[in-house]
Amino acid sequence: MGKKIIFVGPPGAGKTTLRKVFFEGESSSKLLDYALEPTHTKESVILQLSENVGVFDLAGQENTRWFETDDKEIFYDTKILIVVIDITTDHEKII
């Protein structure tokens, strides 16, 4: 794989919506019409641009897994890490 982009953040922050709008070309107004199912484990898409770009959307309810177990290897060789935070979430919960 050429480049790797990862979306990470708490559950319900909008990671999947951002991925679908900016990397999969979905209509933002269409996404407002229906609720997306929560991501389980991870979802990924490979874009073929001038080089392959892997876009990974990590399940927020599994953040402990991503940061505190051997599964943190998913972050290796990541070029861009996008942290998505819902501003209405309690500050302590975000930290």
BAKE-874055 format. One line per field, with one value per residue: residue number from 1; chain; x negated, y, z of N, C-alpha, C, CB in turn. Coordinates in Angstrom, 1 decimal. Glycine has a CB too. Example, Ala and Ser with C-alpha at 12.3 -4.5 7.8 and 13.67 -1.06 7.14 Angstrom:
BEGIN
nr: (1_2)
kette: (A_A)
n_u: (-13.2_-12.8)
n_v: (-5.7_-2.2)
n_w: (7.8_7.1)
ca_u: (-12.3_-13.7)
ca_v: (-4.5_-1.1)
ca_w: (7.8_7.1)
c_u: (-13.2_-12.9)
c_v: (-3.3_0.0)
c_w: (7.8_7.9)
cb_u: (-11.3_-14.1)
cb_v: (-4.5_-0.6)
cb_w: (9.0_5.7)
This chain:
BEGIN
nr: (1_2_3_4_5_6_7_8_9_10_11_12_13_14_15_16_17_18_19_20_21_22_23_24_25_26_27_28_29_30_31_32_33_34_35_36_37_38_39_40_41_42_43_44_45_46_47_48_49_50_51_52_53_54_55_56_57_58_59_60_61_62_63_64_65_66_67_68_69_70_71_72_73_74_75_76_77_78_79_80_81_82_83_84_85_86_87_88_89_90_91_92_93_94_95)
kette: (A_A_A_A_A_A_A_A_A_A_A_A_A_A_A_A_A_A_A_A_A_A_A_A_A_A_A_A_A_A_A_A_A_A_A_A_A_A_A_A_A_A_A_A_A_A_A_A_A_A_A_A_A_A_A_A_A_A_A_A_A_A_A_A_A_A_A_A_A_A_A_A_A_A_A_A_A_A_A_A_A_A_A_A_A_A_A_A_A_A_A_A_A_A_A)
n_u: (-0.8_-0.5_0.0_1.3_4.2_5.8_8.9_9.8_11.4_13.9_16.9_19.6_18.8_18.6_16.8_17.2_19.0_17.6_15.5_17.1_18.1_15.8_14.0_15.4_17.3_20.0_23.2_23.5_26.0_27.6_26.7_27.6_30.2_30.5_29.6_26.3_25.1_23.2_19.6_17.9_15.2_13.0_13.3_12.4_11.1_9.6_8.1_7.4_5.3_2.7_1.1_1.7_4.0_4.8_7.7_8.7_11.2_11.7_13.4_14.9_15.9_14.1_11.7_9.9_8.8_7.4_5.5_4.2_3.5_1.9_3.0_2.5_0.7_1.9_1.5_-1.0_-3.2_-1.4_-0.4_1.3_3.2_6.4_8.2_11.3_13.6_16.6_17.8_19.7_19.4_18.5_15.7_13.9_14.5_13.6_10.9)
n_v: (-1.2_2.3_4.9_5.6_6.3_7.1_7.2_8.1_8.2_9.0_6.9_7.6_10.1_10.9_9.8_7.8_9.1_11.3_9.9_8.6_10.9_12.4_10.5_8.5_9.7_10.0_11.7_14.4_15.4_13.3_11.5_12.7_12.0_9.4_7.2_6.0_2.7_1.7_1.4_-1.7_-3.2_-2.5_-0.5_-0.3_1.2_1.1_3.5_4.2_6.3_8.4_6.8_3.9_4.5_3.8_4.0_4.0_3.4_3.4_1.6_3.5_2.6_0.7_1.8_1.4_-1.1_-0.4_1.3_0.1_-2.5_-5.2_-4.7_-2.1_-2.0_-1.4_1.3_1.6_2.8_4.8_7.6_9.8_10.8_11.2_12.7_12.6_14.5_14.9_17.9_18.4_16.6_15.6_17.1_15.7_13.1_13.0_13.3)
n_w: (0.0_-0.7_0.7_4.0_5.7_8.7_10.5_13.7_16.9_19.5_19.9_17.7_16.8_14.2_12.3_10.3_8.7_7.7_6.3_4.3_2.9_2.1_1.0_-0.3_-1.9_-1.2_-0.9_1.3_2.1_1.7_3.5_5.8_5.9_6.8_9.6_10.2_10.6_13.5_13.3_13.2_14.6_12.2_9.2_5.9_2.9_-0.3_-2.2_-5.5_-6.6_-7.8_-6.5_-4.4_-1.8_1.4_3.4_6.6_9.0_12.2_14.8_17.3_19.8_20.3_21.1_23.3_22.6_20.2_21.2_23.4_23.1_21.3_18.8_18.2_16.3_13.9_13.5_12.5_10.0_9.2_7.5_7.7_10.4_11.5_13.9_15.1_16.8_18.7_19.5_21.3_23.3_26.6_28.1_29.7_29.0_26.4_26.7)
ca_u: (0.0_-1.3_0.2_2.3_4.9_6.7_9.8_9.9_12.1_14.9_18.1_20.6_18.2_18.7_15.7_17.6_19.7_16.5_14.9_18.0_18.3_14.6_13.3_16.3_18.1_21.4_23.8_23.7_27.4_28.2_26.3_28.4_31.5_30.6_28.5_25.4_24.8_21.8_18.6_17.5_13.7_12.6_13.7_11.3_11.3_8.4_8.4_6.3_5.0_1.4_0.6_2.8_4.2_5.7_8.4_9.2_12.2_11.6_14.6_14.7_16.2_12.9_10.4_9.0_8.2_6.5_4.4_3.6_3.2_1.1_3.7_2.1_-0.1_2.6_1.0_-2.4_-3.3_-0.3_-0.9_2.2_4.1_7.4_8.9_12.6_14.2_17.9_17.6_20.7_19.0_17.9_14.3_13.3_14.7_12.8_9.5)
ca_v: (0.0_3.5_5.8_5.1_7.4_6.5_8.0_7.6_9.1_8.3_6.5_8.6_11.4_11.2_9.3_7.1_10.1_12.0_9.0_8.4_12.1_12.9_9.5_7.6_10.5_10.0_13.0_14.7_15.6_11.9_10.9_13.3_11.4_8.1_7.0_5.0_1.7_1.9_0.6_-2.7_-3.4_-1.4_-0.5_0.3_1.4_1.4_4.4_4.1_7.6_8.3_5.6_3.4_5.1_3.0_4.8_3.1_4.0_2.5_1.7_4.3_1.8_-0.2_2.6_0.7_-2.1_0.2_2.0_-0.5_-4.0_-5.4_-4.2_-0.8_-2.0_-0.8_2.7_1.6_3.4_5.7_8.9_10.8_10.3_12.2_12.5_13.2_14.6_15.6_19.1_18.4_15.5_16.1_17.3_14.6_11.9_13.2_13.0)
ca_w: (0.0_-0.8_1.9_4.9_6.5_9.7_11.3_15.1_17.8_20.2_19.2_17.3_16.5_12.8_11.5_9.1_7.8_7.0_5.4_3.2_2.1_1.5_0.3_-1.1_-2.7_-0.8_-0.7_2.7_2.4_1.7_4.8_6.9_5.8_7.5_10.5_9.8_11.7_14.1_12.7_14.0_14.4_11.3_7.8_5.1_1.5_-1.0_-3.3_-6.5_-7.1_-8.4_-5.8_-3.6_-0.5_2.3_4.4_7.7_9.9_13.4_15.7_18.5_20.9_20.6_21.3_24.2_21.8_19.3_21.8_24.5_22.8_20.1_17.6_17.9_15.1_12.8_13.3_11.9_8.6_8.9_7.0_8.3_11.5_11.6_15.1_15.0_18.2_18.8_20.4_22.4_24.2_27.8_27.9_30.4_28.2_25.2_27.1)
c_u: (-0.9_-1.2_1.3_2.9_5.8_7.6_10.0_10.7_13.2_16.1_19.0_20.1_18.4_17.6_16.2_18.3_18.6_15.8_15.8_18.1_17.0_13.8_14.1_17.3_19.6_21.9_24.0_25.2_28.1_27.9_27.1_29.8_31.6_29.4_27.6_25.2_23.4_20.8_18.2_16.0_13.2_13.2_12.6_11.7_9.9_8.7_7.2_6.2_3.6_0.7_1.7_2.8_5.2_6.3_9.1_10.1_12.2_12.9_14.2_14.9_15.0_11.6_9.4_8.2_7.1_5.3_3.6_3.3_2.3_1.7_3.3_1.1_0.6_2.1_-0.3_-2.3_-2.1_-0.9_0.0_3.1_5.1_8.2_10.2_13.2_15.5_17.7_18.6_20.4_18.3_16.4_13.5_13.4_13.8_11.3_9.3)
c_v: (1.2_4.4_5.2_6.2_6.7_7.5_7.4_8.6_8.3_7.9_7.6_10.0_11.9_10.8_8.7_8.1_10.8_11.2_8.8_9.7_12.4_11.8_8.6_8.4_10.5_11.5_13.2_14.9_14.2_11.3_11.5_12.6_10.0_7.9_5.8_4.0_2.0_1.0_-0.4_-3.1_-2.2_-1.6_0.1_0.3_1.7_2.3_4.3_5.5_7.5_7.1_5.1_4.2_4.3_3.9_3.9_3.9_3.0_2.7_2.4_3.5_0.8_0.5_2.0_-0.4_-1.5_0.8_1.2_-2.0_-4.0_-5.0_-2.8_-0.8_-1.5_0.6_2.7_2.0_4.2_7.1_10.1_10.2_11.5_11.8_13.3_13.3_15.4_16.7_19.1_17.4_16.2_16.1_16.1_13.3_11.9_12.8_11.5)
c_w: (0.0_0.4_2.7_5.7_7.5_10.4_12.6_15.9_18.6_19.4_18.9_17.0_15.1_11.8_10.2_8.1_7.0_6.0_4.1_2.3_1.4_0.7_-0.6_-2.0_-2.4_-0.6_0.8_3.0_2.5_3.0_6.0_7.0_6.6_8.5_10.1_11.0_12.2_13.4_13.7_13.6_13.5_9.9_7.1_3.6_0.9_-2.2_-4.3_-7.2_-7.9_-7.7_-4.9_-2.3_0.3_3.3_5.4_8.6_11.1_14.3_17.0_19.8_21.3_20.7_22.2_23.4_20.9_20.0_22.9_24.3_21.6_18.8_17.3_16.7_13.8_12.5_12.6_10.4_8.2_8.6_7.6_9.3_11.7_12.9_15.0_16.4_18.0_19.8_21.5_23.5_25.4_27.7_28.6_29.6_26.9_25.6_27.4)
cb_u: (1.0_-0.9_0.5_1.8_5.7_5.9_11.2_8.5_12.7_15.4_18.8_21.6_16.8_18.9_14.9_18.7_20.5_15.5_14.7_19.4_18.6_13.7_12.5_16.9_18.0_21.6_25.1_22.9_28.1_27.6_24.7_28.5_31.9_30.6_29.1_24.0_24.9_21.9_17.3_18.4_13.4_11.0_15.1_10.0_12.4_7.6_8.5_6.6_4.9_0.6_-0.7_2.6_4.7_5.0_9.4_8.1_13.6_10.4_15.1_15.5_17.5_12.8_10.8_9.7_9.2_7.2_4.9_4.5_4.5_0.7_5.2_1.4_-0.6_4.1_1.0_-3.0_-3.3_0.7_-0.9_3.0_3.4_8.4_8.0_13.5_13.2_19.0_17.6_22.1_18.1_18.4_13.8_13.8_16.2_12.8_9.1)
cb_v: (0.0_4.3_7.2_4.0_8.4_5.7_8.1_7.3_10.2_9.2_5.4_8.7_11.5_12.7_8.3_6.0_11.0_12.5_7.6_8.0_13.3_13.4_8.7_6.6_10.0_9.2_13.0_16.0_16.5_11.1_11.1_14.8_11.2_6.9_6.7_5.6_0.3_1.6_1.5_-4.0_-4.7_-1.4_0.2_-0.4_2.5_0.1_5.9_3.0_8.7_9.6_5.9_1.9_6.6_1.9_5.8_2.4_4.2_2.7_0.3_5.5_1.1_-1.2_4.0_0.1_-2.9_1.3_3.3_-0.4_-4.8_-6.9_-4.3_-0.2_-3.5_-0.7_3.4_0.2_2.2_5.8_9.0_11.5_10.0_12.3_13.0_12.5_15.4_14.6_20.4_18.2_14.4_15.3_18.6_14.4_11.8_14.6_13.8)
cb_w: (1.2_-2.0_1.4_5.9_5.5_10.8_10.5_15.7_17.0_21.4_19.9_18.4_16.9_12.6_12.3_9.5_8.6_8.1_6.0_3.7_3.1_2.5_1.3_-0.2_-4.1_0.4_-1.5_3.0_1.3_0.5_5.0_6.7_4.4_6.5_11.9_9.5_11.1_15.6_12.3_13.9_13.7_11.2_7.6_5.2_1.1_-1.4_-2.9_-7.6_-6.0_-8.3_-4.9_-3.3_-0.7_3.0_3.7_8.4_9.2_14.2_16.0_18.5_20.8_19.4_21.7_25.4_20.9_18.5_22.5_25.7_22.6_20.0_17.8_19.1_14.8_13.1_14.6_12.0_7.7_10.1_5.5_7.1_12.8_10.3_16.4_14.0_19.1_19.1_19.6_21.8_23.6_29.0_28.6_31.8_27.8_24.6_28.4)
